[in-house]
Amino acid sequence: MRNRMAPRFLCWLVLIDVCWASSLRDELKHVTAETGVSVAMFEHGKLHTAPMGGPKNDWNEVEIPGAMGHSWSYEGMLSPDGTLAAFPYWKVHPCPSWKNCDTEASQHYFLAIAHTDGSAVRTYPGIVLPSEMCWTRDNSKLAMVAHLENDSQPQLLVLDLDSGTADHVADGKKVAVTPQCWSPDGKQLAYFAGENDQDRPGAIRIFDIRTRASRELLRDVSNCQEDRFWCVSPYPTWSPDGEWIAYFQEKAYWAVHPSGEGRRKLFRRRNALSPLQWSPDGRYALYADCCTFWDTLRCMCEIGRIHVRRLADNADVEISGDGYQNMYIPRWTWIQKKG
């Protein structure tokens, strides 16, 4: 009797999981239609919007005049409302596929910010090789890892769009910044600082724009030697209500208050590759994982998958198979178009 019950129980679990996924997929379609919230990314000078109908559907593409033909395809970040795109601007024309332009990159790639409606493009020649970009929710500031002109060392910088000035926050060699690094009021910045490089051991730190002081929130001393194939940065992300900072540790996503208190597990995902990104209302989590079945095969993984999870009940759907590229610090993020 017990042997016959086990397969039936497993079937019920599979059926429940399928029903939850279907329900969540329908819910996400309604959320997009009713609130303007979607998952999108900037790539090749285009605004791409993710399909909510399923991973086999194509991303919707809209060309951005002024960015087309000038963007470095694997970097760039949309603002939270989808009206701006920050990206490395290729001064002359895109590097041809047959040529190695890495040695020339510092001569050509500098920060540009384009309006996604094509109305304007502003360039910042003094900020070179920008990456890991992160917007404040009001689009007034942009954090990034970049070089200042004539400086060979990368830095964690904060650009004030009104004044055009870029302020130094930390050494850029050892930091990791996510697309949701800012507190909702844009006054504090969360990032990970490694001791030797961008990975563990290290600490999640919070930088205060007003006092220009940085404090340690959480120290991560995970042993990368024993778990080297699955040792990635904690990837701190700030929740939209300001109450939580999410991070990845011990093959699970966790959240802690900005005070350092109240740590709780959000959910376990042993193959996770990316930061957890909160939806604008905080109900859903956007993240990526790898297709591999074993940790030791991670380096051989060719396919990454983008998921949305409903945090209330852990219902989970795959919305896209984006390949392995740029899963760690992704260029895709939540946006919410106004009007």
Order of alpha helices (4+ residues) and beta strands (2+ residues): alpha-beta-beta-beta-beta-beta-alpha-beta-beta-beta-beta-beta-beta-beta-beta-beta-beta-beta-beta-beta-beta-beta-beta-beta-beta
